[in-house]
Amino acid sequence: MAQRTKIFRKRLLLVYLVIILIAILLNSLGKGTKNKIASSCVSTVFYPFKSGWSMMRNFKNYREENLRLKRELASLRVVVDRLLKYEKENERLKKILNFKEKKGVSLLLGEIVGRGVPRYSGSAVVNVGTKDGVAKNLPAVVPEGLVGKVVYVNAKSSVVQFITDPGFRASVMDRRSRVVGILQPKRTGHLIMSNVPLTEDVQPGDEIVTSGLGGVFPKGLRVGYVVDVSAKPDRIFKNIEIAPFADAAGIEELFILLGSSEADSL
């Protein structure tokens, strides 16, 4: 134990001597050299702290830049979505305008302001009424074809029953073969042309239009096209399935057909 204490004291004395020699050496140096050595020591001691602070500051700057870029990206996405919306709306309005300019028809444009009424689940409320010339049973059409008829009207609004409503019926015919049948809806969203005898000529792909019979719809309004024709030996009528040209569920405006001398052109 005494030997260890003696060694420790010698080492401590050596350290003191080294410190004294360094102090004498620094004292003999010029002021500029002292400052450089002091600056170097300080830089060496505090470099890890300085480096860490710089990294923290850079991290904060990167984070702020990232947030700014995210905000700009979100803003650009909103602008792009709006432009796409306006482009689609522009195309839709052009189609409507071109359709309205057809000769020989008198069309009243109405905007759909509501969907469905108690008596007609497949219907829409339109913002035109008797003050605009609308009357009950007038056809409702879009550029693609027939979508329904007016079933109720007051001064400022009307209810249009769509061709997909369970209670809708219309007399229609095959444009190619002139075969006549009764149009009624199917639960799948398609339509059925009923009361067509097995011997009549109706083929898939044929276009179906209004027949003009019954006094409600003028002759020649486009309705849809045949997607399937089948027959059962024990029955006297064909099963004819029709896909409508117009998607009543997706429209925002429609036309009330006030008068027509050339319905076949629609």
Disulfide bonds with the S-S distance in Angstrom:
none
